[in-house]
């Protein structure tokens, strides 16, 4: 492997001159700079990142803890973070917390131990006290996405779950539906809590309450949508619409309805939340609430870079809006005819 000494010999300059070019610090004549760049290209020289980190006290690595990087939603957030930090010369190290306090604490501590310059956190549980103290002593900036479970956050990026869920419920009600089922995510998780509050607000606009609909909660997963749909159909068939608290829940519900010989939207209307990559390819295409997880990552990374440049900046906060996307999974329900 080529060394900085090899480059200096090939270019005919001192090691310190090569170091200035590699680090981007100090004046080097254009003639010497060209010679050094040519020597680097010919020899395939790569700077020692660890040595540079020791000299600058910066690793140029950003750490991120997501709920589960194995899912498309959180993978898209990671994509947004990486897209924003790359132009700043930063690399990314990612870990999952699995909505478990101990796993989240372990992920945070591991990233601190690996000398990350700052952290982007998407946590679902209050941060464990020892992890808070380790993070405090590390004195690195932190930006939280979603509900803020880190008392040291200098930046926050929030998704407008409340307005998105209110828009979804309002749309079903505007289409004439009253016998509605809401399949929520885990009601111990911040996003699910906010969406339930939005559902309640949407119902209130029509003089209704949560008592006027059926609510079932579980994981944000296809398996919950499928199991909840099957269980629902065993108990009742009089519902006309389902609001699935995530598109993946809607996908599982579609399967349960199909197995029961029911069609969407002729028999049951379905609306989702997320507008994931598969929503428009479902049969029929899913009406849903669009959010942009990569935008959450973009903004979190931008806030973190700002805090790295100026630690006194803040607190920083951004709110990412949602949007109703109407496709063909919701039908108009005719008014109920009262029997006199």
C-alpha positions in Angstrom: 0.0 0.0 0.0 1.4 3.4 -1.0 2.4 5.8 1.8 2.7 9.5 2.1 6.4 9.1 1.7 6.0 7.3 -1.6 3.8 10.2 -2.8 6.3 12.8 -1.7 9.1 11.0 -3.5 7.1 10.5 -6.7 6.0 14.2 -6.7 9.4 15.5 -5.7 8.0 17.5 -2.7 8.2 17.2 1.1 5.9 15.1 3.2 4.5 18.2 4.8 3.5 19.6 1.4 1.7 16.3 0.6 -0.1 16.5 4.0 -1.3 20.0 3.2 -2.9 18.9 -0.1 -4.5 15.8 1.5 -5.9 17.7 4.4 -6.9 20.7 2.3 -5.0 23.1 4.7 -2.4 25.7 3.8 -1.0 27.1 0.6 0.5 24.8 -2.1 1.4 26.1 -5.5 -0.7 25.0 -8.4 2.3 23.3 -10.0 3.2 21.2 -6.9 -0.5 20.5 -6.3 -0.9 19.0 -9.8 2.3 16.9 -9.2 1.0 15.6 -5.9 -2.5 14.8 -7.3 -0.9 12.9 -10.2 1.3 10.9 -7.9 -1.7 10.1 -5.7 -3.6 8.8 -8.7 -0.7 6.8 -10.1 0.2 5.2 -6.7 -3.4 4.7 -5.6 -2.6 6.4 -2.3 -5.4 6.6 0.3 -5.0 8.7 3.4 -5.2 7.0 6.8 -8.6 8.0 8.1 -7.7 7.0 11.7 -4.6 9.1 11.7 -6.5 12.1 10.3 -9.2 11.6 13.0 -6.6 11.6 15.7 -5.0 14.9 14.4 -8.3 16.7 13.9 -10.3 15.1 16.9 -13.0 14.3 14.3 -13.8 10.9 13.0 -16.0 12.3 10.2 -18.4 9.4 11.0 -22.1 10.1 11.9 -23.9 7.4 13.9 -27.6 6.6 13.5 -29.9 4.5 15.6 -33.1 3.5 13.8 -35.9 1.2 15.0 -35.2 -1.5 12.5 -33.0 -0.9 9.5 -34.3 -4.1 7.9 -37.6 -2.4 7.0 -38.1 -0.2 4.0 -39.4 2.7 6.1 -36.3 3.0 8.2 -34.0 2.2 5.3 -35.4 5.2 3.6 -34.7 7.4 6.6 -31.1 6.1 6.5 -30.9 6.9 2.8 -31.9 10.5 3.5 -29.3 10.9 6.3 -26.5 9.5 4.1 -27.5 11.6 1.1 -27.2 14.7 3.2 -23.9 14.0 5.0 -21.9 12.6 2.0 -21.3 16.1 0.4 -19.9 17.2 3.8 -17.3 14.4 3.7 -19.0 12.4 6.4 -19.5 8.6 6.6 -22.4 6.8 8.2 -22.6 4.0 10.8 -26.0 2.6 11.5 -27.6 0.3 14.2 -31.1 -0.9 15.1 -32.7 -0.4 18.5 -35.8 -2.6 17.8 -38.1 -0.3 20.0 -36.4 -1.9 23.1 -34.8 0.3 25.7 -31.8 -1.9 26.3 -31.2 -2.5 22.6 -31.4 1.2 22.0 -29.0 2.0 24.8 -26.5 -0.6 23.5 -26.7 0.8 20.0 -26.0 4.4 21.3 -23.1 3.3 23.5 -21.5 1.3 20.7 -21.7 4.3 18.4 -20.2 6.6 21.1 -17.4 4.1 21.7 -16.6 4.2 17.9 -16.0 7.9 18.2 -18.9 9.1 16.1 -18.9 12.9 15.7 -22.7 13.1 16.3 -25.8 10.9 16.4 -29.2 10.8 14.7 -31.6 8.9 16.9 -35.1 7.4 16.2 -36.0 5.9 19.5 -39.2 4.5 20.8 -38.4 4.2 24.5 -37.0 6.7 27.1 -33.2 6.6 27.0 -31.6 4.5 29.7 -29.9 6.7 32.4 -26.4 5.2 31.8 -26.7 5.9 28.1 -27.6 9.5 28.8 -24.6 9.9 31.0 -22.2 8.3 28.5 -23.6 10.6 25.8 -23.3 13.6 28.0 -19.6 12.9 28.7 -19.0 12.4 25.0 -20.2 15.9 24.3 -21.3 15.2 20.8 -24.5 16.7 19.2 -27.6 14.7 18.9 -30.7 15.1 16.7 -33.9 13.1 17.3 -36.5 12.0 14.8 -40.0 11.4 16.0 -40.8 11.5 19.7 -37.8 12.9 21.5 -36.6 10.3 24.1 -33.1 11.9 24.5 -32.8 14.7 27.0 -29.6 16.0 25.2 -31.1 16.5 21.8 -30.1 19.7 20.1 -32.4 19.2 17.2 -35.7 17.4 16.4 -37.5 16.3 13.3 -41.1 15.5 13.6 -43.6 13.9 11.2 -47.1 15.4 11.3 -48.8 12.1 12.2 -51.7 13.9 13.8 -52.8 15.8 10.7 -52.2 12.9 8.5 -54.5 10.6 10.5 -57.1 13.3 10.8 -57.1 13.7 7.0 -57.5 10.0 6.5 -60.4 9.7 8.9 -62.1 12.8 7.5 -61.8 11.4 4.0 -63.6 8.2 5.0 -66.3 10.1 6.7 -66.7 12.5 3.7 -67.3 9.4 1.6 -70.2 8.4 3.8 -68.6 5.7 5.9 -69.7 5.4 9.5 -69.0 1.7 10.3 -65.3 2.1 10.5 -62.4 0.0 11.9 -59.1 1.5 12.8 -56.1 -0.9 12.8 -53.5 1.0 14.8 -49.8 0.4 15.4 -48.6 -0.4 18.9 -50.2 2.3 21.1 -47.1 2.4 23.3 -45.2 4.0 20.4 -45.2 7.7 19.7 -46.3 7.6 16.0 -49.3 5.4 16.9 -50.3 7.7 19.7 -50.2 10.7 17.5 -52.2 9.0 14.8 -54.9 7.9 17.2 -55.2 11.5 18.4 -55.6 12.5 14.8 -58.3 9.9 14.2 -60.2 11.2 17.3 -60.0 14.8 15.9 -61.3 13.7 12.5 -64.2 12.0 14.1 -65.0 15.0 16.3 -65.4 17.1 13.1 -68.4 15.0 12.3 -69.8 14.9 15.9 -68.4 11.4 16.5 -65.9 9.9 19.0 -63.6 6.9 19.3 -66.5 5.0 20.8 -68.2 5.2 17.4 -65.6 3.1 15.7 -63.7 -0.2 16.4 -60.0 0.0 17.3 -57.5 -2.8 17.2 -53.8 -2.3 17.8 -50.6 -4.3 17.1 -47.3 -4.1 15.3 -46.7 -2.0 12.2 -46.4 -5.2 10.2 -48.2 -7.2 7.5 -48.8 -10.0 9.9 -50.9 -7.8 12.2 -53.0 -6.6 9.3 -53.7 -10.1 8.1 -54.4 -11.5 11.6 -56.6 -8.6 12.6 -58.5 -8.8 9.3 -59.2 -12.5 9.8 -60.3 -12.0 13.4 -62.5 -9.1 12.4 -64.3 -11.1 9.7 -65.0 -13.9 12.2 -66.8 -11.5 14.5 -68.5 -9.1 12.1 -69.1 -8.2 8.5 -71.0 -5.0 8.8 -68.0 -2.6 8.7 -67.7 -0.7 5.4 -64.2 0.8 5.8 -60.9 0.2 7.5 -58.2 2.8 8.2 -54.9 0.9 8.4 -52.4 2.8 10.5 -49.6 1.9 8.0 -49.6 0.6 4.4 -48.0 -2.7 5.5 -51.0 -3.3 7.8 -53.3 -2.5 4.8 -51.3 -5.1 2.7 -52.0 -7.8 5.3 -55.6 -6.8 5.5 -56.0 -7.0 1.7 -54.9 -10.7 1.9 -57.4 -11.5 4.7 -60.2 -9.8 2.8 -59.3 -11.6 -0.4 -59.3 -15.0 1.3 -62.8 -14.3 2.6 -64.0 -13.6 -0.9 -64.4 -9.8 -0.3 -63.1 -7.2 -2.7 -61.7 -3.7 -2.1 -63.4 -1.3 -2.4 -66.7 -2.9 -3.5 -67.2 -4.7 -0.1 -64.7 -2.9 2.1 -63.0 0.4 1.6 -59.4 0.7 2.8 -57.1 3.7 3.4 -53.5 3.4 4.6 -50.7 5.6 6.0 -47.2 6.1 4.5 -47.5 5.7 0.7 -44.7 3.2 0.7 -43.2 2.1 -2.6 -45.7 -0.8 -2.9 -48.9 1.2 -2.2 -49.6 2.2 -5.8 -49.0 -1.4 -7.0 -51.5 -3.0 -4.7 -54.7 -4.3 -6.3 -56.5 -1.9 -6.2 -54.0 0.9 -5.7 -54.1 2.1 -2.1 -55.5 5.4 -1.1 -53.2 6.5 1.7 -51.4 9.3 3.5 -48.1 10.2 2.0 -45.1 10.8 4.1 -41.5 11.1 3.0 -39.2 9.1 5.3 -36.1 10.2 3.4 -37.0 13.8 4.1 -36.9 13.0 7.8 -33.4 11.7 7.3 -32.4 14.7 5.2 -33.5 17.2 7.8 -32.0 15.4 10.7 -28.7 15.2 9.0 -28.9 18.9 8.1 -29.6 19.8 11.7 -26.7 17.7 12.9 -24.2 19.2 10.4 -25.4 22.7 11.6 -24.7 21.7 15.3 -21.3 20.3 14.4 -20.4 23.5 12.7 -21.7 25.6 15.6 -22.5 23.8 18.8 -24.2 26.9 20.3 -26.9 26.8 17.5 -30.3 25.5 18.5 -32.5 24.2 19.6 -33.4 23.2 16.0 -36.8 21.8 14.9 -38.5 20.8 11.7 -42.0 19.4 11.0 -42.5 17.2 7.9 -46.0 17.5 6.5 -48.2 14.7 5.1 -50.5 14.5 2.1 -53.7 12.6 1.2 -53.1 10.5 -1.9 -56.4 9.4 -3.4 -56.3 6.2 -5.5 -59.0 3.6 -5.9 -59.3 1.6 -2.6 -62.1 3.8 -1.1 -65.6 3.8 -2.5 -68.4 6.2 -1.7 -70.8 4.6 0.8 -74.5 5.6 0.2 -76.4 7.0 3.2 -78.1 4.5 5.5 -81.8 4.4 4.8 -83.8 4.6 8.0 -86.6 2.1 8.3 -89.8 3.8 9.7 
